[in-house]
Amino acid sequence: MLLICLTTLSVSLVNGQQGQELGIHFSRSFFLGDVSGFNKTKVPVVNRMQFDTWNFAYGVYHRLYFNQYVNMKTSFNIGQLAGDDRLVAAGEYGSDSWQRSYRNIHFKSNIYEFTVGVEFNMTGFQPATRSYRFSPYVGAGLGLLHFNPRAKYQGRWVDLQPLGTEGQGMDNARFDANYSKLTAIIPVTLGLKYNISPVVSMGMEIAYKFTFTDYIDDVSRQYVSYDDFNTFYLSEEADMIYALSNRSVEVDPDGISAAYSQPGAERGNSDNLDRYMYIGLNLSISMDAFNSIRCPAW
């Protein structure tokens, strides 16, 4: 009880009469990047979204209301993104889908994100009230994302970033430094809020996340030759990195179409940065509901 009273006092000092919420977020997440086919415009949008690779994401958030139309939202989310070229039927949508299927790359990545943004409540909203109990809203903000792409190799999942599957980090002027697993993001949201009681609110939200990296799926530029890997790494390690870099041999062991994965051929499209989306539900508790609790005498 004392902890609740101290929390209530902090709320009053910080927010006055405007209102605050603490909430939890459940959603499905999906990836839009090179492996998902986002950059291949001839493939239908529904096919690019790869429903079989959708994952769950969870999070907590805090909303601080300045008035019924504007509030700040701070959130922390944990989830997973994935993509798989094998889910594309070769030739179904022409050369774009055939090349994706032939590339044969897959990945998954656990993600951790922290965002701060502003929401605009179109018809006005305040928690724990009847007069402003429902509103559609739009929002935007800034955040940080940590990702770590992995792929399966000989039955085990391997971290890809330290390996430099496109030559990153190798001591050669032709290759870039290795990419960071931390990137800034710009979340854009659209949703609905509704007070279902004087204490509890719920809502639905679609969040589209723009990133500043093209490596969430570890795919961005060109194929690298085995000789380049073998020059920089021990032969056993070079074998593994090359196998993870060029997986076309798994679907074309005779090398009939090897020109599509030869050194220097396009492996990804670095002109378009990776993106991802959340579609989910929010459930929150109004901090103002605790104002009616009587504190015990000291």
ZICORBEL-V270090 format. One record per residue. N is the residue number from 1. RES is the residue in one letter. PHI is phi in whole degrees, 0 to 359 (999 if undefined). NEAR is the number of other C-alpha atoms within 12 Angstrom. Layout:
# ZICORBEL-V270090
N_RES_PHI_NEAR, N_RES_PHI_NEAR
This chain:
# ZICORBEL-V270090
1_M_999_13, 2_L_297_15, 3_L_296_13, 4_I_297_20, 5_C_295_23, 6_L_295_18, 7_T_298_22, 8_T_297_27, 9_L_296_22, 10_S_297_18, 11_V_300_28, 12_S_296_21, 13_L_291_14, 14_V_283_17, 15_N_244_23, 16_G_59_19, 17_Q_255_21, 18_Q_278_28, 19_G_107_35, 20_Q_220_43, 21_E_226_39, 22_L_242_31, 23_G_213_31, 24_I_235_29, 25_H_229_32, 26_F_237_29, 27_S_205_29, 28_R_257_32, 29_S_244_39, 30_F_213_42, 31_F_259_46, 32_L_229_39, 33_G_203_42, 34_D_297_45, 35_V_289_49, 36_S_283_49, 37_G_87_44, 38_F_302_36, 39_N_272_31, 40_K_259_29, 41_T_292_21, 42_K_280_20, 43_V_276_27, 44_P_304_20, 45_V_304_17, 46_V_300_17, 47_N_290_27, 48_R_295_35, 49_M_287_36, 50_Q_45_31, 51_F_301_23, 52_D_292_22, 53_T_256_28, 54_W_298_28, 55_N_232_30, 56_F_264_27, 57_A_227_31, 58_Y_225_29, 59_G_193_30, 60_V_234_28, 61_Y_211_29, 62_H_227_32, 63_R_244_39, 64_L_242_36, 65_Y_266_33, 66_F_276_25, 67_N_198_24, 68_Q_289_31, 69_Y_253_27, 70_V_229_28, 71_N_216_33, 72_M_259_31, 73_K_235_32, 74_T_244_32, 75_S_217_32, 76_F_227_28, 77_N_231_32, 78_I_234_30, 79_G_198_33, 80_Q_215_35, 81_L_242_42, 82_A_205_42, 83_G_201_44, 84_D_207_39, 85_D_298_37, 86_R_291_28, 87_L_280_28, 88_V_265_36, 89_A_289_23, 90_A_302_21, 91_G_83_16, 92_E_297_18, 93_Y_237_22, 94_G_88_18, 95_S_295_20, 96_D_301_30, 97_S_290_32, 98_W_298_27, 99_Q_295_35, 100_R_295_43, 101_S_297_33, 102_Y_292_36, 103_R_299_44, 104_N_65_37, 105_I_266_42, 106_H_222_41, 107_F_200_38, 108_K_215_34, 109_S_212_37, 110_N_288_30, 111_I_233_34, 112_Y_227_28, 113_E_226_33, 114_F_234_30, 115_T_225_35, 116_V_228_29, 117_G_206_29, 118_V_241_29, 119_E_246_36, 120_F_246_32, 121_N_273_31, 122_M_295_22, 123_T_251_21, 124_G_91_28, 125_F_209_37, 126_Q_217_40, 127_P_294_45, 128_A_63_33, 129_T_227_24, 130_R_265_18, 131_S_290_16, 132_Y_232_24, 133_R_261_28, 134_F_217_29, 135_S_197_30, 136_P_286_26, 137_Y_212_30, 138_V_232_31, 139_G_209_32, 140_A_204_29, 141_G_190_28, 142_L_225_27, 143_G_195_28, 144_L_235_28, 145_L_233_36, 146_H_249_30, 147_F_226_36, 148_N_204_31, 149_P_294_38, 150_R_224_35, 151_A_218_35, 152_K_274_23, 153_Y_222_22, 154_Q_52_10, 155_G_86_7, 156_R_230_9, 157_W_273_17, 158_V_242_25, 159_D_291_27, 160_L_269_38, 161_Q_302_32, 162_P_293_23, 163_L_275_31, 164_G_65_38, 165_T_293_47, 166_E_248_41, 167_G_87_41, 168_Q_299_33, 169_G_84_23, 170_M_283_24, 171_D_281_17, 172_N_205_14, 173_A_298_10, 174_R_283_15, 175_F_243_22, 176_D_278_19, 177_A_292_19, 178_N_294_20, 179_Y_280_30, 180_S_276_25, 181_K_270_30, 182_L_241_24, 183_T_219_30, 184_A_284_28, 185_I_224_32, 186_I_238_30, 187_P_274_36, 188_V_238_30, 189_T_235_32, 190_L_219_29, 191_G_198_29, 192_L_229_30, 193_K_237_35, 194_Y_207_36, 195_N_279_28, 196_I_270_21, 197_S_199_19, 198_P_295_25, 199_V_244_29, 200_V_248_28, 201_S_237_36, 202_M_223_33, 203_G_193_32, 204_M_241_29, 205_E_212_31, 206_I_246_30, 207_A_238_35, 208_Y_252_28, 209_K_248_37, 210_F_274_31, 211_T_244_32, 212_F_243_28, 213_T_223_33, 214_D_243_35, 215_Y_238_43, 216_I_301_47, 217_D_261_49, 218_D_66_47, 219_V_233_48, 220_S_209_32, 221_R_237_30, 222_Q_239_29, 223_Y_287_37, 224_V_243_32, 225_S_284_25, 226_Y_297_30, 227_D_300_18, 228_D_297_29, 229_F_296_35, 230_N_292_20, 231_T_288_19, 232_F_262_24, 233_Y_244_23, 234_L_297_16, 235_S_301_16, 236_E_295_15, 237_E_290_20, 238_A_298_27, 239_D_300_25, 240_M_293_27, 241_I_295_37, 242_Y_295_35, 243_A_296_32, 244_L_283_39, 245_S_283_45, 246_N_237_40, 247_R_259_35, 248_S_294_33, 249_V_298_25, 250_E_291_20, 251_V_253_24, 252_D_219_19, 253_P_297_13, 254_D_273_10, 255_G_69_17, 256_I_297_14, 257_S_246_17, 258_A_298_22, 259_A_299_20, 260_Y_285_29, 261_S_233_34, 262_Q_286_24, 263_P_306_23, 264_G_94_21, 265_A_288_21, 266_E_292_24, 267_R_259_35, 268_G_210_36, 269_N_240_29, 270_S_286_24, 271_D_287_19, 272_N_245_24, 273_L_280_31, 274_D_288_40, 275_R_218_38, 276_Y_204_43, 277_M_223_35, 278_Y_241_39, 279_I_229_28, 280_G_196_29, 281_L_242_29, 282_N_245_35, 283_L_221_33, 284_S_225_34, 285_I_242_31, 286_S_285_33, 287_M_292_38, 288_D_293_34, 289_A_295_29, 290_F_277_28, 291_N_296_24, 292_S_277_14, 293_I_284_18, 294_R_274_15, 295_C_276_17, 296_P_291_11, 297_A_292_7, 298_W_280_5
